[in-house]
Amino acid sequence: MSDCSSTKLERQGLIDNGFLIIRDLIPRKIVDNAVRAINSKLVTDHSHQTLASGHEDSVTDLWNKTPLRSRVNELTGPLKQDPWPVKHAQIALVAPGSSCGKTPDEKHSNFVPWKGWENCWHIDGLADPHNAFTPKGEIHGFTALVGVLLSDVAEPLSGELVVYPGSHYNLARIYGREPANLTLMRKEGTKSLEIAKKEQQSEDSKRGRNSKWPTPVHFTGKAGDVVICNYLLAHNVAPNRSANIRYAVYFRVHSTLFPEGEFWKCFRPVAMANPWHDWSGLRDVSCPARQAGRHQKHCTCLEDIREEKRSCVGRVPHAKQQAPKKPNRNRINVATAISMFPNLASDSVEAIVIAHDGDADVVIGELLKINIS
């Protein structure tokens, strides 16, 4: 059983690619117990398709009674889920013929994968017709998606998770560092991902080292293998042309930097701009203020990212020269805005400050509207 710490090479692979696969982490006995519990309900109801309740200890034992929690903690740092046993998990079953075409009588799958399925990737926590938990106007972010295989997946196109290496940086660039696109993501949910998908499709001919969208990776392997993904990593579920159900369980965990209260209904704009900001176990890429033991109110990461972006734009070769702008002294930062509106969710306040580039008049006006309503 692989219960040792992550190596330096594994950590760097996680940073670069956005995911880390750990083989043979979960003991077979605990895997079998979880599958037994799922199968016992398979012919009686459909609760396995949603969330495992606190009574299904054989499923949540995958997190609570294995090295999984400690392996994730060493990368993410402290989590909201740490003080208590985890009580919920997503049980994800993919039936044979899923995402495949139908025979002419439309009664049986012909086990031919849908054309273009590779472009149907997503990230979790966005408003979507198939997601009853996230309404438009909200992003339900988290820190890491942790998947556990409960069945052997011997080859691709067996209903396995598919991840897109490096896409966490692309989505941070396109959405986290572009306030208008981030606002669109909140309003439109998964529909807003078309911006990134159009870029991906336009670069299909550049597959290779210079492509911003490398070839996807299929999470095949043995029962008990684990994948740890950054929240912003684009992912998908492959069609299942095999004869077997793909069994897996997913945990979504949150850094302690998420606010109090219903933290699972929030997102952190700074973690959308820097996907590793909240992962204190990755010291080279996470928040420097936190690494120095300072409170998050002293974190200027988001402001620094935006300033760096403005500076880079100013250095574009042959750019049309413009007269320097007069300094705008009527500005507001995130910490000040949060202190002015303590009854509003901090992530909502932060998002509005970012969306309007700290323009005090506009930001305060928008926050007053929300506060009054």
Backbone hydrogen bonds in HBPLUS format (Angstrom, degrees):
<---DONOR---> <-ACCEPTOR-->    atom                        ^
c    i                          cat <-CA-CA->   ^        H-A-AA   ^      H-
h    n   atom  resd res      DA  || num        DHA   H-A  angle D-A-AA Bond
n    s   type  num  typ     dist DA aas  dist angle  dist       angle   num
A0002-SER N   A0024-ASP O   2.95 MM  22  5.71 158.3  2.00 128.1 135.2     1
A0011-ARG N   A0007-THR O   2.96 MM   4  6.26 159.5  2.00 153.2 158.6     2
A0012-GLN N   A0008-LYS O   3.01 MM   4  6.25 159.1  2.06 147.0 152.5     3
A0013-GLY N   A0009-LEU O   2.94 MM   4  6.15 151.9  2.02 143.3 151.5     4
A0014-LEU N   A0010-GLU O   2.91 MM   4  6.19 150.1  2.00 146.6 154.6     5
A0015-ILE N   A0011-ARG O   2.97 MM   4  6.30 161.0  2.01 150.9 155.3     6
A0016-ASP N   A0012-GLN O   2.93 MM   4  6.13 167.0  1.94 153.0 156.1     7
A0017-ASN N   A0013-GLY O   2.84 MM   4  5.73 166.5  1.86 148.7 153.4     8
A0018-GLY N   A0014-LEU O   2.71 MM   4  4.99 145.5  1.83 133.0 142.8     9
A0166-GLY N   A0017-ASN O   2.96 MM 149  4.58 162.8  1.99 109.8 114.5    10
A0230-ASN N   A0018-GLY O   2.91 MM 212  5.41 159.1  1.95 161.3 161.4    11
A0020-LEU N   A0228-ILE O   2.86 MM 208  5.18 141.3  2.01 140.0 152.3    12
A0228-ILE N   A0020-LEU O   2.81 MM 208  5.18 157.8  1.86 147.5 155.0    13
A0022-ILE N   A0226-VAL O   2.74 MM 204  5.09 161.9  1.78 148.3 154.8    14
A0226-VAL N   A0022-ILE O   2.84 MM 204  5.09 164.8  1.86 149.0 154.2    15
A0025-LEU N   A0224-GLY O   3.08 MM 199  5.71 131.1  2.33 134.0 135.4    16
A0026-ILE N   A0224-GLY O   3.11 MM 198  4.48 171.2  2.12 129.9 132.4    17
A0030-ILE N   A0027-PRO O   3.11 MM   3  5.58 123.9  2.44 108.5 120.8    18
A0031-VAL N   A0027-PRO O   3.13 MM   4  6.47 157.4  2.18 152.0 159.0    19
A0032-ASP N   A0028-ARG O   2.85 MM   4  6.08 166.6  1.87 157.3 160.0    20
A0033-ASN N   A0029-LYS O   3.03 MM   4  6.24 153.2  2.10 141.6 148.8    21
A0034-ALA N   A0030-ILE O   3.11 MM   4  6.31 155.3  2.17 144.5 150.2    22
A0035-VAL N   A0031-VAL O   3.01 MM   4  6.32 162.5  2.04 156.2 160.8    23
A0036-ARG N   A0032-ASP O   2.87 MM   4  6.01 157.4  1.92 149.4 156.0    24
A0037-ALA N   A0033-ASN O   3.09 MM   4  6.31 155.4  2.16 143.7 149.4    25
A0038-ILE N   A0034-ALA O   3.06 MM   4  6.34 155.1  2.12 147.8 154.6    26
A0039-ASN N   A0035-VAL O   2.84 MM   4  6.02 170.5  1.85 157.3 159.9    27
A0040-SER N   A0036-ARG O   2.99 MM   4  6.10 143.8  2.12 142.2 151.4    28
A0041-LYS N   A0038-ILE O   3.07 MM   3  5.54 147.8  2.17 109.5 118.6    29
A0042-LEU N   A0039-ASN O   3.15 MM   3  4.81 140.8  2.31  92.0 103.4    30
A0044-THR N   A0041-LYS O   3.03 MM   3  5.17 153.5  2.10 107.2 115.6    31
A0045-ASP N   A0041-LYS O   3.04 MM   4  5.84 169.6  2.05 162.2 159.0    32
A0049-GLN N   A0046-HIS O   3.09 MM   3  5.80 165.1  2.11 119.8 124.2    33
A0050-THR N   A0047-SER O   3.17 MM   3  5.71 167.8  2.18 116.2 120.0    34
A0052-ALA N   A0089-ALA O   2.78 MM  37  5.24 165.1  1.80 155.5 160.8    35
A0056-GLU N   A0053-SER O   3.05 MM   3  5.62 162.2  2.08 117.3 122.7    36
A0059-VAL N   A0056-GLU O   2.99 MM   3  5.67 150.9  2.08 116.6 124.5    37
A0060-THR N   A0056-GLU O   3.29 MM   4  6.70 164.7  2.31 152.9 155.6    38
A0061-ASP N   A0057-ASP O   2.71 MM   4  5.58 131.3  1.95 144.6 155.3    39
A0062-LEU N   A0059-VAL O   3.15 MM   3  5.89 162.0  2.18 116.3 121.3    40
A0063-TRP N   A0060-THR O   3.01 MM   3  5.61 149.9  2.11 113.5 120.6    41
A0064-ASN N   A0060-THR O   2.96 MM   4  6.21 174.0  1.97 152.2 153.7    42
A0065-LYS N   A0061-ASP O   2.92 MM   4  4.98 162.2  1.95 128.9 132.4    43
A0071-ARG N   A0067-PRO O   2.99 MM   4  6.21 155.8  2.05 157.7 165.4    44
A0072-VAL N   A0068-LEU O   3.00 MM   4  6.25 154.7  2.07 156.2 162.6    45
A0073-ASN N   A0069-ARG O   2.88 MM   4  6.08 166.0  1.90 153.7 158.2    46
A0074-GLU N   A0070-SER O   3.07 MM   4  6.17 154.0  2.14 144.8 149.5    47
A0075-LEU N   A0072-VAL O   2.98 MM   3  5.45 148.9  2.08 112.5 122.1    48
A0076-THR N   A0072-VAL O   2.92 MM   4  6.14 170.1  1.92 161.8 164.8    49
A0077-GLY N   A0073-ASN O   2.75 MM   4  4.89 151.6  1.83 135.0 142.3    50
A0281-GLY N   A0075-LEU O   3.08 MM 206  4.21 124.9  2.40 123.4 124.8    51
A0280-SER N   A0076-THR O   3.10 MM 204  5.60 127.2  2.39 129.3 115.0    52
A0256-THR N   A0078-PRO O   3.29 MM 178  5.93 144.6  2.42 131.8 127.6    53
A0082-ASP N   A0079-LEU O   3.11 MM   3  5.33 165.8  2.13 110.5 115.0    54
A0080-LYS N   A0254-HIS O   2.75 MM 174  5.56 160.7  1.79 155.3 161.7    55
A0090-GLN N   A0250-TYR O   2.92 MM 160  5.02 167.5  1.94 155.0 154.6    56
A0250-TYR N   A0090-GLN O   2.82 MM 160  5.02 156.8  1.87 143.2 151.2    57
A0092-ALA N   A0248-ALA O   2.82 MM 156  5.20 161.8  1.86 148.3 152.6    58
A0248-ALA N   A0092-ALA O   3.06 MM 156  5.20 127.7  2.34 137.4 151.2    59
A0094-VAL N   A0246-ARG O   2.98 MM 152  4.94 150.3  2.07 134.2 143.3    60
A0246-ARG N   A0094-VAL O   2.91 MM 152  4.94 165.1  1.94 138.7 142.1    61
A0098-SER N   A0095-ALA O   3.09 MM   3  5.63 154.3  2.16 140.2 139.4    62
A0097-GLY N   A0240-ASN O   2.64 MM 143  5.29 159.3  1.68 160.5 162.3    63
A0100-CYS N   A0097-GLY O   3.15 MM   3  5.25 135.0  2.36 137.2 128.5    64
A0240-ASN N   A0098-SER O   2.99 MM 142  5.26 156.9  2.04 141.9 148.0    65
A0114-TRP N   A0099-SER O   3.00 MM  15  5.91 161.0  2.04 151.9 146.6    66
A0101-GLY N   A0112-VAL O   2.83 MM  11  5.57 157.7  1.88 151.9 155.2    67
A0110-ASN N   A0101-GLY O   3.06 MM   9  5.82 160.7  2.09 128.9 134.4    68
A0103-THR N   A0108-HIS O   2.98 MM   5  5.94 156.4  2.04 176.0 176.2    69
A0106-GLU N   A0103-THR O   2.70 MM   3  5.13 159.8  1.73 123.8 130.9    70
A0119-ASN N   A0116-GLY O   3.03 MM   3  5.72 157.3  2.09 120.1 126.0    71
A0120-CYS N   A0117-TRP O   3.01 MM   3  5.39 163.1  2.04 118.7 120.7    72
A0122-HIS N   A0235-HIS O   2.93 MM 113  5.68 151.9  2.01 151.7 158.9    73
A0235-HIS N   A0122-HIS O   3.05 MM 113  5.68 163.5  2.08 155.1 159.6    74
A0140-HIS N   A0125-GLY O   2.85 MM  15  4.37 166.0  1.87 137.1 137.9    75
A0190-THR N   A0127-ALA O   2.99 MM  63  6.22 157.0  2.04 162.3 163.0    76
A0131-ASN N   A0128-ASP O   2.89 MM   3  5.05 164.8  1.92 114.2 118.8    77
A0138-GLU N   A0135-PRO O   3.26 MM   3  5.98 144.9  2.39 140.4 141.2    78
A0137-GLY N   A0186-ARG O   2.65 MM  49  4.69 147.6  1.75 156.7 147.1    79
A0141-GLY N   A0266-CYS O   2.73 MM 125  5.94 137.6  1.91 132.7 147.0    80
A0143-THR N   A0253-VAL O   2.81 MM 110  5.82 154.1  1.87 147.1 155.7    81
A0231-TYR N   A0143-THR O   3.22 MM  88  5.37 137.4  2.41 140.0 132.1    82
A0144-ALA N   A0253-VAL O   3.25 MM 109  5.53 159.2  2.30 140.8 146.1    83
A0253-VAL N   A0144-ALA O   3.10 MM 109  5.53 163.4  2.13 157.6 161.4    84
A0145-LEU N   A0229-CYS O   2.93 MM  84  5.03 157.7  1.98 140.1 147.2    85
A0229-CYS N   A0145-LEU O   2.79 MM  84  5.03 163.9  1.81 153.1 158.2    86
A0146-VAL N   A0251-PHE O   2.83 MM 105  5.07 169.3  1.84 161.7 163.3    87
A0251-PHE N   A0146-VAL O   2.80 MM 105  5.07 158.5  1.84 147.2 154.6    88
A0147-GLY N   A0227-VAL O   2.83 MM  80  5.15 162.8  1.86 155.8 160.1    89
A0227-VAL N   A0147-GLY O   2.93 MM  80  5.15 156.0  1.98 142.8 149.2    90
A0148-VAL N   A0249-VAL O   2.82 MM 101  5.26 154.8  1.89 157.0 165.0    91
A0249-VAL N   A0148-VAL O   3.01 MM 101  5.26 151.6  2.10 142.8 151.9    92
A0149-LEU N   A0225-ASP O   2.98 MM  76  5.54 167.9  2.00 162.1 166.0    93
A0224-GLY N   A0149-LEU O   2.78 MM  75  5.50 162.8  1.81 144.0 146.6    94
A0150-LEU N   A0247-TYR O   2.94 MM  97  5.01 171.6  1.95 129.8 128.5    95
A0153-VAL N   A0221-GLY O   2.73 MM  68  5.19 170.0  1.74 159.4 163.0    96
A0221-GLY N   A0153-VAL O   2.92 MM  68  5.19 149.3  2.02 131.1 141.0    97
A0241-ARG N   A0157-LEU O   2.99 MM  84  6.02 169.8  2.00 143.8 144.0    98
A0159-GLY N   A0239-PRO O   3.16 MM  80  5.11 145.8  2.28 119.7 111.4    99
A0238-ALA N   A0160-GLU O   2.87 MM  78  5.43 172.6  1.88 164.4 162.9   100
A0219-PHE N   A0161-LEU O   2.85 MM  58  5.37 174.2  1.85 172.5 170.7   101
A0162-VAL N   A0236-ASN O   2.83 MM  74  5.00 160.4  1.87 143.7 142.2   102
A0236-ASN N   A0162-VAL O   2.81 MM  74  5.00 142.8  1.94 146.1 154.5   103
A0163-VAL N   A0217-VAL O   2.89 MM  54  5.31 160.7  1.93 156.9 158.2   104
A0217-VAL N   A0163-VAL O   2.76 MM  54  5.31 163.4  1.78 158.9 164.6   105
A0164-TYR N   A0234-ALA O   3.16 MM  70  5.63 146.1  2.28 162.9 156.8   106
A0167-SER N   A0164-TYR O   3.03 MM   3  5.64 160.7  2.07 140.8 143.2   107
A0169-TYR N   A0166-GLY O   3.10 MM   3  5.69 139.1  2.27 113.1 122.2   108
A0171-LEU N   A0167-SER O   2.88 MM   4  6.09 165.1  1.90 157.0 159.2   109
A0172-ALA N   A0168-HIS O   3.10 MM   4  6.14 145.5  2.23 131.5 140.9   110
A0173-ARG N   A0169-TYR O   2.91 MM   4  6.07 155.6  1.97 144.8 151.4   111
A0174-ILE N   A0170-ASN O   2.87 MM   4  6.08 159.7  1.91 150.5 156.1   112
A0175-TYR N   A0171-LEU O   2.87 MM   4  5.64 159.1  1.92 140.0 146.2   113
A0177-ARG N   A0172-ALA O   2.85 MM   5  6.14 129.5  2.11 163.1 177.0   114
A0178-GLU N   A0175-TYR O   3.19 MM   3  5.09 159.0  2.23 103.0 109.4   115
A0181-ASN N   A0178-GLU O   2.93 MM   3  5.42 119.8  2.30 114.0 128.6   116
A0182-LEU N   A0178-GLU O   2.99 MM   4  6.25 155.0  2.05 155.6 163.4   117
A0183-THR N   A0179-PRO O   2.92 MM   4  6.11 156.4  1.98 148.6 154.3   118
A0184-LEU N   A0180-ALA O   3.00 MM   4  6.25 150.7  2.09 139.2 147.5   119
A0185-MET N   A0181-ASN O   2.86 MM   4  6.14 147.1  1.97 142.3 151.4   120
A0186-ARG N   A0182-LEU O   3.09 MM   4  6.44 151.3  2.18 144.8 151.4   121
A0187-LYS N   A0183-THR O   3.04 MM   4  6.32 153.8  2.11 146.0 153.4   122
A0188-GLU N   A0184-LEU O   2.73 MM   4  5.74 169.0  1.74 159.3 162.2   123
A0189-GLY N   A0185-MET O   2.86 MM   4  4.96 141.0  2.01 129.2 135.9   124
A0192-SER N   A0189-GLY O   2.99 MM   3  5.78 150.3  2.08 122.2 128.7   125
A0193-LEU N   A0190-THR O   3.01 MM   3  5.41 155.1  2.08 110.3 118.0   126
A0194-GLU N   A0191-LYS O   3.30 MM   3  6.08 167.4  2.32 118.6 121.1   127
A0195-ILE N   A0192-SER O   3.30 MM   3  6.27 166.2  2.32 124.2 125.4   128
A0197-LYS N   A0193-LEU O   2.97 MM   4  6.26 159.7  2.01 152.1 158.8   129
A0198-LYS N   A0194-GLU O   2.92 MM   4  5.93 150.9  2.01 144.9 149.9   130
A0200-GLN N   A0196-ALA O   2.91 MM   4  6.22 158.7  1.96 150.0 156.4   131
A0201-GLN N   A0197-LYS O   2.90 MM   4  6.08 162.4  1.93 147.9 151.8   132
A0202-SER N   A0198-LYS O   3.01 MM   4  6.14 149.4  2.10 142.0 150.1   133
A0203-GLU N   A0200-GLN O   3.12 MM   3  5.30 143.8  2.26 100.6 111.2   134
A0204-ASP N   A0201-GLN O   3.29 MM   3  5.19 168.1  2.31 103.0 105.6   135
A0206-LYS N   A0203-GLU O   2.83 MM   3  5.26 159.3  1.87 116.4 123.6   136
A0211-SER N   A0208-GLY O   3.24 MM   3  5.56 160.4  2.28 110.6 116.5   137
A0220-THR N   A0218-HIS O   2.98 MM   2  5.78 127.4  2.27 107.7  92.3   138
A0225-ASP N   A0222-LYS O   3.02 MM   3  5.75 155.8  2.08 144.1 144.3   139
A0233-LEU N   A0230-ASN O   3.05 MM   3  5.41 166.2  2.07 116.9 121.1   140
A0258-PHE N   A0255-SER O   3.12 MM   3  5.91 171.7  2.12 120.3 122.9   141
A0263-PHE N   A0261-GLY O   2.79 MM   2  5.53 134.7  2.00 108.7  94.2   142
A0265-LYS N   A0262-GLU O   3.04 MM   3  5.78 165.6  2.06 121.6 125.6   143
A0266-CYS N   A0263-PHE O   3.16 MM   3  5.35 156.6  2.21 116.7 116.1   144
A0271-ALA N   A0268-ARG O   2.88 MM   3  5.36 128.9  2.15 113.2 126.7   145
A0272-MET N   A0268-ARG O   3.16 MM   4  6.55 127.9  2.44 143.9 157.8   146
A0272-MET N   A0269-PRO O   3.04 MM   3  4.97 137.4  2.23  94.5 107.2   147
A0273-ALA N   A0269-PRO O   3.10 MM   4  6.45 137.1  2.29 143.1 154.2   148
A0274-ASN N   A0270-VAL O   2.92 MM   4  6.12 156.0  1.98 146.4 153.1   149
A0277-HIS N   A0274-ASN O   3.03 MM   3  5.38 171.6  2.04 123.7 125.5   150
A0279-TRP N   A0276-TRP O   3.10 MM   3  5.25 155.0  2.17 110.5 118.3   151
A0287-CYS N   A0277-HIS O   3.04 MM  10  4.94 155.9  2.10 138.1 130.6   152
A0280-SER N   A0278-ASP O   3.12 MM   2  5.78 123.7  2.46 107.6  92.1   153
A0282-LEU N   A0279-TRP O   2.99 MM   3  5.73 163.2  2.02 122.6 127.8   154
A0285-VAL N   A0282-LEU O   3.14 MM   3  5.95 155.7  2.20 123.3 129.4   155
A0286-SER N   A0282-LEU O   3.10 MM   4  5.99 132.0  2.34 155.9 168.5   156
A0291-GLN N   A0287-CYS O   3.08 MM   4  6.38 156.4  2.14 148.2 155.4   157
A0292-ALA N   A0288-PRO O   3.00 MM   4  6.20 139.0  2.17 141.5 151.8   158
A0292-ALA N   A0289-ALA O   3.20 MM   3  5.13 127.0  2.50  91.3 104.8   159
A0294-ARG N   A0289-ALA O   2.90 MM   5  5.25 156.2  1.96 162.1 154.1   160
A0293-GLY N   A0290-ARG O   2.93 MM   3  5.03 159.9  1.97 107.2 112.6   161
A0298-HIS N   A0295-HIS O   2.92 MM   3  5.75 163.5  1.94 122.5 128.0   162
A0299-CYS N   A0296-GLN O   2.93 MM   3  4.98 162.5  1.96 106.6 111.9   163
A0304-ASP N   A0300-THR O   2.81 MM   4  6.00 156.8  1.87 157.8 165.7   164
A0305-ILE N   A0301-CYS O   2.88 MM   4  6.11 154.3  1.95 150.4 156.8   165
A0306-ARG N   A0302-LEU O   3.03 MM   4  6.28 162.9  2.06 151.2 155.4   166
A0307-GLU N   A0303-GLU O   2.91 MM   4  6.09 154.0  1.98 146.1 153.7   167
A0308-GLU N   A0304-ASP O   2.87 MM   4  6.01 155.9  1.92 145.5 152.4   168
A0309-LYS N   A0305-ILE O   2.95 MM   4  6.18 152.3  2.02 145.2 152.7   169
A0310-ARG N   A0306-ARG O   3.01 MM   4  6.29 156.7  2.07 144.9 150.7   170
A0311-SER N   A0307-GLU O   2.92 MM   4  6.16 155.4  1.98 147.6 154.6   171
A0312-CYS N   A0308-GLU O   2.88 MM   4  6.11 153.4  1.95 147.8 154.9   172
A0313-VAL N   A0309-LYS O   3.01 MM   4  6.25 157.7  2.06 148.1 153.7   173
A0314-GLY N   A0310-ARG O   3.08 MM   4  6.33 148.4  2.19 140.9 149.4   174
A0315-ARG N   A0312-CYS O   3.03 MM   3  5.14 143.7  2.16  99.6 110.5   175
A0316-VAL N   A0313-VAL O   3.32 MM   3  5.51 169.0  2.33 110.6 111.7   176
A0319-ALA N   A0316-VAL O   3.23 MM   3  5.60 147.8  2.34 134.7 131.3   177
A0360-ALA N   A0330-ASN O   3.20 MM  30  5.73 152.9  2.27 133.7 137.0   178
A0332-ILE N   A0358-GLY O   2.86 MM  26  5.05 149.0  1.96 137.4 147.2   179
A0337-ALA N   A0333-ASN O   3.08 MM   4  6.31 162.4  2.12 152.3 157.6   180
A0338-ILE N   A0334-VAL O   2.93 MM   4  6.17 160.6  1.97 158.6 163.6   181
A0339-SER N   A0335-ALA O   3.05 MM   4  6.27 156.1  2.11 144.9 151.4   182
A0340-MET N   A0336-THR O   2.99 MM   4  6.23 140.5  2.15 144.4 155.2   183
A0341-PHE N   A0337-ALA O   3.10 MM   4  6.32 137.4  2.28 142.2 152.9   184
A0344-LEU N   A0341-PHE O   3.16 MM   3  5.75 167.3  2.17 119.0 123.0   185
A0348-SER N   A0345-ALA O   3.09 MM   3  5.38 124.2  2.42 103.0 116.7   186
A0349-VAL N   A0345-ALA O   3.08 MM   4  6.45 160.4  2.12 155.5 161.2   187
A0350-GLU N   A0346-SER O   2.87 MM   4  6.03 164.5  1.90 148.4 153.2   188
A0351-ALA N   A0347-ASP O   2.96 MM   4  6.05 155.3  2.02 139.6 146.0   189
A0352-ILE N   A0348-SER O   3.11 MM   4  6.34 153.5  2.18 145.9 152.1   190
A0353-VAL N   A0349-VAL O   3.02 MM   4  6.33 161.0  2.06 155.5 160.6   191
A0354-ILE N   A0350-GLU O   3.00 MM   4  6.25 160.3  2.04 150.7 156.0   192
A0355-ALA N   A0351-ALA O   2.84 MM   4  5.99 162.8  1.87 147.1 152.6   193
A0356-HIS N   A0352-ILE O   3.14 MM   4  6.27 145.3  2.27 145.1 151.8   194
A0358-GLY N   A0353-VAL O   2.89 MM   5  4.96 156.4  1.94 153.3 153.6   195
A0357-ASP N   A0354-ILE O   3.04 MM   3  4.97 167.5  2.06 109.8 111.2   196
A0359-ASP N   A0356-HIS O   2.98 MM   3  5.77 166.8  2.00 127.8 131.8   197
A0363-VAL N   A0359-ASP O   2.86 MM   4  5.94 174.7  1.86 169.3 170.8   198
A0364-ILE N   A0360-ALA O   2.92 MM   4  5.89 171.9  1.93 153.4 156.0   199
A0365-GLY N   A0361-ASP O   3.11 MM   4  6.12 153.4  2.18 136.9 144.8   200
A0366-GLU N   A0362-VAL O   2.93 MM   4  6.18 158.0  1.98 153.3 158.6   201
A0367-LEU N   A0363-VAL O   2.92 MM   4  6.18 163.5  1.95 156.3 161.2   202
A0368-LEU N   A0364-ILE O   2.88 MM   4  5.99 150.6  1.97 146.6 154.5   203
A0369-LYS N   A0365-GLY O   3.16 MM   4  6.40 150.9  2.24 141.5 148.5   204
A0370-ILE N   A0366-GLU O   3.20 MM   4  6.57 159.6  2.25 148.7 153.0   205
A0371-ASN N   A0367-LEU O   2.86 MM   4  6.01 157.6  1.91 146.4 153.6   206
A0372-ILE N   A0368-LEU O   2.89 MM   4  6.00 157.2  1.94 149.2 154.1   207
A0373-SER N   A0369-LYS O   3.04 MM   4  6.18 159.1  2.08 145.1 151.2   208
